[in-house]
Every structure is written in structure tokens, then in C-alpha cells.
Amino acid sequence: MSDTPGKLRLGALVALVVGSMIGGGIFSLPQNMAASADVGAVLIGWAITAVGMLTLAFVFQTLANRKPDLDGGVYAYAKAGFGDYMGFSSAWGYWISAWLGNVGYFVLLFSTLGYFFPIFGEGNTPAAIIGASVLLWAVHFLVLRGIKEAAFINLVTTVAKVVPLILFILIAVFAFKLDIFTSDIWGLKNPDLGSVMDQVRNMMLVTVWVFIGIEGASIFSSRAEKRSDVGKATVIGFITVLLLLVLVNVLSLGIMTQPELAKLQNPSMAAVLEHVVGHWGAVLISVGLIISLLGALLSWVLLCAEIMFSAAKDHTMPAFLKKENANHVPVNALWLTNAMVQVFLVITLFSASTYLSLIYLATSMILVPYLWSAAYGLLLAVRGETYENALAERKKDLIIGGIALIYAVWLLYAGGLKYLLLSALLYAPGAIFFAKAKRETGQQVFTNIEKVIFAAVIIGALVAAYGLYDGFLTL
């Protein structure tokens, strides 16, 4: 870990990035992608994602190095570049995305346990919710023992969950059949998939979901032993996870056809390996997924609390969220986060929300924080701020920031109007926290431009609320 009390070394930071990104998404990837696209569109989609997410990783790396005074990552960059309300919205959206993702993880975890214990069903039976609740509060009290201790456990689980993924890839390489892979490259035999452009657009939210966590190291920048390690951890983590994701997805398309993959139950990686080696393959992947989800839950509980704590320290969130215990853990932020997870776990008993619908909503909530981070990276390069006597670096970062911003806007388009409206419904109540924080410092709540932005959020929220009531929008 680190010789400095409470500080995290490069290995722990990389594990936080990889541990945050590799949760449940990769284990469900074969079915999730095949449901929207065939081989050709999948390859195009991964190419777009690789370029877009790599530029975003470089933006986080550049901002970590050029703005070392900004702790808290996505939240701090939005605030520095575009004002208090945008900073608040990034923190709020990121926080909601993180704990909504945790609810999805709990559903998938107990759905996977249902493979061994039918009482857990699809992860939303009464027994599953009770089990998830017990596990939630066990993780909660583990984190209360200290960030460094929890990060070490995350490092161990990250190593443990990568092993079955590598084994899957090695077996899949030998089981791969080119004739299956090339049987219907553009999905022409399945008109329901739509055009290649439609296929690429429809798979985008899944690709973003499996990369959420790329900013994990920047969130913990204030706890890094070396500031330069934050950027390194982001890029190392991204490249590692990209290789694993693409190999799992592409190799699966050479083992089973797109229609076959699309019909699989999740975790679909288990069914793919079972197709090759028999029952023990499904058991191996299920056990790997359980370890993976436990580690990812830990990462995201840490990230949830840290983003609220960072925002509270500079008065963007209310002051009660910056309270720490003797182990330097932001206790109130942690209690609020896990209370929301508990509420939504209970809601899953009475709603039709599935793992996929939860992750789509969680993904849509993080698009705005990513957009503002990319925009701030570009803004620094345009202004030339921190680029004195570094013209070549400025030109490079102008290109990288521009591509990252275009990618972030494309993601909003790909997500579609439904998730934009549902996001507005979740963003709107945050104004209560924002107003409280502003009053604590005796400041005016909104500037004139922020009033216009907030009015647009309220209109979107009202349309979404009516849509849910009328039935033309569903969760």
C-alpha cells in the first residue's frame, strides 16, 4: 500500500480503477451486446468506444497533472470550468449513478447466487433483498474501518476476479470458429436489429457502463501518495480493462451466433463457457462474478462517499457531509449513500426494474459529469492556461479534448431522449442540497445563467414524471 498513513500507492489506485470498471458488466457482456448488434457493428462500436474512452482517460490524466489543486475529479473539474451549479450537478449525478449501479450489482449478485440457491430467484425476491441488505451493511461497516484497509481488500478481490476472465479468454481462443463469427457480420438476417448505425448507437450505453470507473483514481487524488500516479493509474487501468472487454465480447461471437447469444440469461459469460466445456465452466464464471461483484461493491461504496465528501469540503454540498470518523472515513456521506441503496433495494421488490434497466439509468446519470470533464480539458487548452511555453502539448491536448467532447455529446445522443428525461427527474431534487450549501455560506443560490439551466432541468423532470404516470416512459 503506502508508508504514508492513509495514502494510496500506484498499485492500489490502479486496482481502484480496474476494480471499479470490472464489476458485473463484463460477465453479462456477450448477451448485452448481442441484444443490440451483430459482429460488424460490435467492432465499429468498440473502435468508437476505444478512441472516445482513451481520449477521456487522457483528459483525466492531463487534468490530474495540470490541476493538482483540484481534488475530487469529475466534480471539481466541472465546478472550476463552468461554475458552482455545474460542479454540484456533476457531483450529484455521479453520486446517483454510483449508488444506482450498486443496486444493480446487488440484483445481479443474488440472481447469480440463484443459480446455486433457487430461493434468490432473479435477485429481487424477498430472500434476495434480505440477503442484499445484510451484505450492504456488512460492506458499510467494513468501510467505516478505514479507506486504506478497504482499498487493500479491493486490491485482493481485483486480482481474484481477473483470473477467471483470463481463463475464459484462453479457452475461448481455442474454441473460436471463424465460420460462426462471419456467418452474418452485419446482422442482415435479423431485421429487428435495424441498420448498422442503429446497432452501433444502441450498444453505446452498454459500452459506457462497462467503463464507468475510469475516473476512479481521480476521485481519490487527495489520498494518492504521488500525484503523478493518478494519471498513470487511469491510463493503465483503461488499457487493461479494454483488452479484457474486447476479447470477451469478440471471442464469444465466434463461439455462439448473435441470435443465440441474445437469448442467453445473465451472466451470459457463464452460458458461453458452459457451451464449450460443460457445467463446470458455468460454475467457474458464476464464482468469478460473485467475487467480482463483491469487489466492485466495495469500490463503489468508497467512491460514492468520497465524491460527496469532496464536494462538501468546499461548500458545494451541505456541511454535514464532510464529517469524518476517527479513521478518516466520511461517515455521513456513507450513511446517506447506503440508505439510498437500501430504499431502492426495497423498491425492486415492487417494480419491474431489471439489472439492465438499472444500469442504463445509472449510465445516463454519469454522462453529464463526463461531458463537463471533457469540456474543461478542452477549455484549458483553448485558453492556454497552464500551457506556458508548451505549445506542442497544448496542440495535442486541443485535439484530445476535442475528440473527448465530441464523444461525450455522441453518448448523450446515443442514450436517447428517454434516459435524458429520467436523468432530469433525478437531477432536479438535488437543488435542495445545493440551496442548503449556498445558504450555509450566505451566497445567492443561482446565478442568472444557472437559473435558466435549472429551469430546463425542472421542465425535463416534469415531462419525465408525467411520462411515468401516463405510461409513455418506463423504468
Summary of the structure (lengths in Angstrom):
residues: 475
radius of gyration: 21.5
end to end distance: 41.3
largest distance: 68.2
contacts: 1798
relative contact order: 0.18
helix: 78%
strand: 1%
